Structure formats: structure tokens, C-alpha cells
Amino acid sequence: MAKAKSRSISLPDDLELRLRTIALTENRTPANVLKNAVRVFTLMPPQLRNLLVEASADPERGYSKFEQLSRRIMFALARERFEDAAAKLARSDGKIDPDMLDADQIVMEPHGPAAA
């Protein structure tokens, strides 16, 4: 495994507050939040990254746009999980897999300006 590299960044106050809020709410370190954000962001195609950055810069409609996109993504992921579970159940001859019973549900909690 390659050695981790340390980076130093400067964040505006609003981004620093968001970073710390997520870290505290999710019981994570700010470094972990940043590392995961970079991991996810860099897996996206450049066109999608550009559209998301553009949407986030809109102070009036940016939050609602992200909330709409988040709901669509969460729906697609939930549907995929359901289809996988249904296919697994169909292959199981009616036997229920204990792992399926223990699967966590995805819950989208309110956040951002509207939740305050």
C-alpha cells in the first residue's frame, strides 16, 4: 500500500462549518470526511463534477437542486438493493438469508439550511 500523503487546505468559514458539522454528526474526523469526499468526487466523470460544482455555486437554488438529485440517487440505490435482494431470495428456494434480515435501511435525514 502506498504511503498516505498529507495535504494542507484552506476552507472558507461556511465550508469549514459544513465539514465540522458532518464530522460531528457522523462521528468521523474532518480528515475522514475530506478523504471520502475526494474519493467520491474523483470517481465521477469530469462533466458530472463540473455540473455539481456549478449547481453548488448557486446560492438560491443550489441546495434544492442537490436535495432533488440526492433523492433520485437514493431511490436508484434503494431500487438496486431491492432488486438484488429479490434475486437472492428467488435463488434461495424460499430460505431467508440472515444477512438480508440484518441489512441496514438507508435513511435520508434532513440537512442544510431547511433543516436548521
C-alpha positions as CSV (number, residue, x, y, z in Angstrom):
1,M,0.0,0.0,0.0
2,A,1.3,3.4,-0.9
3,K,2.2,5.8,1.9
4,A,-0.5,8.4,2.6
5,K,0.3,11.9,1.7
6,S,-0.5,14.9,3.9
7,R,-2.2,17.9,2.3
8,S,-3.0,21.3,3.7
9,I,-6.0,23.3,2.5
10,S,-7.7,26.5,3.4
11,L,-11.5,26.5,3.6
12,P,-13.9,29.4,3.7
13,D,-15.8,29.6,7.0
14,D,-19.0,28.2,5.5
15,L,-17.3,25.1,4.2
16,E,-15.4,24.6,7.4
17,L,-18.7,24.7,9.3
18,R,-20.2,22.1,7.0
19,L,-17.1,19.9,7.3
20,R,-17.2,20.1,11.1
21,T,-20.9,19.6,11.3
22,I,-20.8,16.4,9.1
23,A,-17.8,15.1,11.1
24,L,-19.5,15.7,14.5
25,T,-22.9,14.4,13.3
26,E,-21.4,11.2,11.8
27,N,-18.8,10.7,14.5
28,R,-16.0,11.0,12.0
29,T,-12.8,13.1,11.8
30,P,-12.7,16.0,9.4
31,A,-9.8,14.3,7.6
32,N,-12.0,11.2,7.1
33,V,-14.9,13.4,5.7
34,L,-12.4,15.1,3.3
35,K,-10.8,11.8,2.2
36,N,-14.2,10.3,1.4
37,A,-15.3,13.4,-0.4
38,V,-12.2,13.4,-2.6
39,R,-12.6,9.6,-3.2
40,V,-16.2,10.0,-4.4
41,F,-15.6,13.3,-6.3
42,T,-12.7,11.9,-8.2
43,L,-14.7,8.8,-9.3
44,M,-17.2,11.0,-11.2
45,P,-16.7,11.9,-14.8
46,P,-15.4,15.5,-15.3
47,Q,-18.7,16.6,-16.9
48,L,-20.7,15.5,-13.8
49,R,-18.2,17.1,-11.5
50,N,-18.5,20.4,-13.4
51,L,-22.3,20.3,-13.2
52,L,-22.2,19.6,-9.5
53,V,-19.7,22.4,-8.8
54,E,-21.9,24.8,-10.9
55,A,-25.0,23.8,-9.0
56,S,-23.3,24.2,-5.7
57,A,-22.3,27.7,-6.5
58,D,-25.9,28.9,-7.0
59,P,-26.9,30.3,-3.6
60,E,-30.6,30.5,-4.4
61,R,-31.3,27.1,-6.0
62,G,-28.1,25.1,-5.2
63,Y,-29.4,23.4,-2.0
64,S,-32.8,22.4,-3.5
65,K,-31.1,21.1,-6.7
66,F,-28.8,18.9,-4.6
67,E,-31.7,17.7,-2.5
68,Q,-33.6,16.7,-5.6
69,L,-30.5,14.9,-7.1
70,S,-29.8,13.2,-3.7
71,R,-33.4,11.8,-3.6
72,R,-33.1,10.4,-7.2
73,I,-29.7,8.8,-6.4
74,M,-31.0,7.4,-3.1
75,F,-34.1,6.0,-4.9
76,A,-31.9,4.4,-7.6
77,L,-29.6,2.8,-4.9
78,A,-32.6,1.6,-2.9
79,R,-34.1,0.0,-6.0
80,E,-30.9,-1.7,-6.9
81,R,-30.6,-3.1,-3.3
82,F,-34.2,-4.3,-3.5
83,E,-33.7,-6.0,-6.9
84,D,-30.5,-7.7,-5.6
85,A,-32.3,-8.9,-2.5
86,A,-35.3,-10.1,-4.6
87,A,-33.0,-12.0,-6.9
88,K,-31.1,-13.5,-4.0
89,L,-34.4,-14.6,-2.3
90,A,-35.6,-16.1,-5.6
91,R,-32.4,-18.2,-5.8
92,S,-32.7,-19.3,-2.2
93,D,-35.6,-21.8,-2.6
94,G,-37.6,-19.8,0.0
95,K,-35.0,-19.8,2.6
96,I,-34.3,-16.4,4.1
97,D,-30.7,-15.4,4.3
98,P,-29.9,-13.9,7.8
99,D,-27.7,-11.3,6.1
100,M,-30.8,-9.9,4.3
101,L,-32.6,-9.6,7.6
102,D,-29.7,-7.6,9.1
103,A,-29.3,-5.2,6.2
104,D,-29.4,-1.6,7.2
105,Q,-32.0,0.7,5.8
106,I,-30.9,3.8,4.0
107,V,-32.4,6.8,5.7
108,M,-32.1,10.3,4.2
109,E,-32.1,12.7,7.1
110,P,-32.8,16.4,6.5
111,H,-29.8,18.6,6.5
112,G,-28.7,22.0,5.2
113,P,-30.5,25.3,5.6
114,A,-34.0,23.9,5.6
115,A,-33.3,21.6,8.5
116,A,-32.0,24.3,10.8
